[in-house]
Amino acid sequence: MAQRVVVTLSDDLDGGEAAETVTFGLDGKAYEIDLNPANAKKLRKALAPYVEAGRKQSKSGKTFRHTAVAPDPAAVRAWARSHQMEVPPRGRIPKKVYEAFGAAV
């Protein structure tokens, strides 16, 4: 026995037949609304000035943060050695060495 499933979209604004589901976001939340072509056009027209002025979000959804750039490790090592501080010749430089370097510069 075969089954046939028919999905009918109803316009979420006026209750008539909808043609598409429109997805949009606001304040970090995503929304979907089923609309007929006329109502979908109205929504897009209303949002157009905001979309044009806005920035696209990264694909991950995370905002970009500006981070400070650490000083050159070779310069920190040279400074630490000149101030009789122990630093490994390779690998991670201890945080206290970076802090002392930052305070001195």
C-alpha positions in Angstrom: 0.0 0.0 0.0 1.4 3.4 -1.0 0.9 6.7 0.9 0.9 10.1 -0.5 1.7 13.0 1.8 0.6 16.5 0.7 2.0 19.5 2.6 0.0 22.7 2.3 1.5 25.9 3.6 -0.8 28.5 5.1 0.2 32.2 5.1 1.0 33.0 8.7 -0.3 36.6 8.3 -3.6 36.3 6.5 -4.4 32.5 6.6 -4.5 32.1 2.8 -2.3 29.8 0.8 1.5 30.4 1.2 4.0 29.9 -1.5 7.3 29.9 0.5 8.9 29.8 3.9 11.0 32.9 4.6 13.8 32.7 7.2 15.2 35.8 8.9 17.0 36.7 12.1 16.8 39.4 14.7 18.6 39.9 18.1 20.4 36.6 17.7 17.3 34.6 17.1 16.2 32.9 13.9 12.6 33.0 12.7 10.6 31.3 9.9 7.3 32.5 8.5 5.2 31.0 5.7 4.0 33.7 3.3 2.3 34.1 0.0 4.2 36.0 -2.8 2.7 39.4 -2.0 3.4 39.2 1.8 7.0 37.9 1.1 7.6 40.8 -1.2 6.3 43.2 1.5 8.6 41.7 4.1 11.7 41.9 1.9 10.8 45.5 0.9 10.5 46.5 4.6 13.8 44.8 5.5 15.7 46.0 2.5 17.2 49.3 4.0 18.4 47.3 7.0 19.9 44.5 4.9 21.7 47.0 2.7 23.2 48.8 5.7 24.0 45.7 7.7 27.0 43.4 7.6 26.8 39.7 6.9 27.6 37.5 9.8 30.3 34.8 9.7 29.2 31.3 8.7 30.0 30.1 12.2 27.6 32.6 13.7 30.3 33.9 16.0 31.3 37.5 16.0 34.8 38.5 15.3 36.8 39.9 18.2 39.7 42.2 18.0 42.6 40.6 19.9 45.9 42.2 21.0 49.0 41.1 19.1 51.6 39.5 21.3 55.2 40.8 21.0 57.7 38.9 18.9 58.9 35.9 20.9 62.5 36.3 19.7 62.5 39.9 21.1 61.0 38.8 24.4 63.6 36.0 24.7 66.5 38.4 24.0 65.1 41.0 26.5 64.6 38.3 29.2 68.2 36.9 28.7 69.6 40.5 28.9 67.8 40.9 32.3 69.0 37.5 33.6 65.6 35.8 33.4 65.4 32.1 32.5 63.6 31.4 29.3 63.6 28.2 27.3 65.4 28.4 23.9 62.2 27.1 22.2 58.6 26.6 23.0 56.3 28.5 25.2 57.6 31.6 27.0 56.2 31.8 30.6 53.5 34.4 31.2 55.5 36.2 33.9 58.3 36.9 31.3 55.7 38.4 28.9 54.3 40.5 31.8 57.7 41.8 32.8 58.5 42.6 29.2 55.2 44.4 28.8 55.8 46.4 32.0 59.4 47.4 30.9 58.4 48.5 27.4 
